[in-house]
Amino acid sequence: MDSIDRKILAELQFDGRLTLTDLASRVGLTISPAHRRLRDLENSGAIVGYRAIVDPRALGLGFEALVFVTMKQEDRATLLGFEDAVGRIPNVLQAQRLFGDPDYLLRVRTTDLDAYARLEDDVLSALPGVQRLNSTLVMKNVVIDRPYPIVGP
């Protein structure tokens, strides 16, 4: 990946709907080489997809919690079962396995506190291997979905 590829990635992170003409102009290429590089970045997996960034409040999902999960068992089957199950819960927007304690961090969105309480009581606490859930309520998002810094030559 060279500096032009990095410029393409930087531009698309800020505006994924750029036309090929605008993208080429911004990175100093003509349309044909810009298109080839874009295809190469997609095929290599450097670009994994395109999406609209939606305001969760527009969907009625104004409540957010960070959930720290401590497992009672950490054998392979339990962890894989937990990860598979948590991956099927639509309200879990992000799930990360951590080193140390706690074992996992989940980012969850629901309509309100009551909906979150039901989700925690009925779904999250019943996930395979869960010993303890510790929730922190999000007061305000200060930085969210920031583009990755583009570093390199």
Summary of the structure (lengths in Angstrom):
residues: 153
radius of gyration: 20.1
end to end distance: 9.1
largest distance: 57.4
contacts: 366
relative contact order: 0.17
helix: 41%
strand: 20%
